[in-house]
């Protein structure tokens, strides 16, 4: 039987490379399209074709897509929240214009299906917990605004054209493929777990915990940490769903479970056997106290659920990279 062909745009990045790995394991024919601005060559797989290209280069996108694909996975975006507030032009150009280019090139070349990496950042300050897909959207940073606008654009295109999409709203992605096949660590990480890891390895002396006066059990922020391999398997399920049924959806991807910043630090100490030096610092602007997903819709529509439910196991997959 002929393999289904998938174009993974942003496939050399942290989440993208895990998606490529999962697609290859599930017998898809994969092409990666990435400009390697934040993606890394060491995240590429020999079994996937690689095209170095930019999403702002419409001609190249169209030429690439004219090879014919059953689906596109679109993960190419700028994603640093703080930077998006300082330099919204960069985020408008890359995230908004880049997405318009991708979807327009799909329509011109007859590709009907796209899985899009959206974010819990579309919700802004949550009004109730856990957050379901009906929760009002009201981003409070420019990054989240771009993700919401792209969701809306896809919704319009799905009404006007033969265009089908699944937007996956990631909560906090963490961990690495347990087999160590993906090695590319992010440079200048901004997220909690890579920062705690840098303290564990001695690359950083001390870290800051942003706020210990939240209305949470230990006063620190609670998030829904989902293993990147579980995120990746949801993309495979989303492509299958699009190929079989073609209905468009917006779906939250989380674990239904919250973990506080201090609980993450304690878990890293347990897994690594090392002491993590930290200090309490003022709250970070725009941080909600608690952000946890319900993944009922993902279970129902994608027949998906996370395999990793234990935070120590998740952290172990990150630590493996450091000790190997
Ligand atoms: N955080 C922290 N210190 C850091 C980085 C993050 O205390 O050096 C906290 C942050 O305030 C938030 C949680 O860790 O409550 C997760 O932050 P991250 O930036 O990883 O993801 P976000 O939830 O903002 O998408």
Boltz pocket constraint, residues with backbone or C-beta under 6 A from the ligand:
constraints:
  - pocket:
      binder: B
      contacts: [[A, 172], [A, 190], [A, 191], [A, 192], [A, 193], [A, 195], [A, 207], [A, 208], [A, 209], [A, 210], [A, 211], [A, 221], [A, 222], [A, 223], [A, 261], [A, 284], [A, 287], [A, 288]]
      max_distance: 6.0
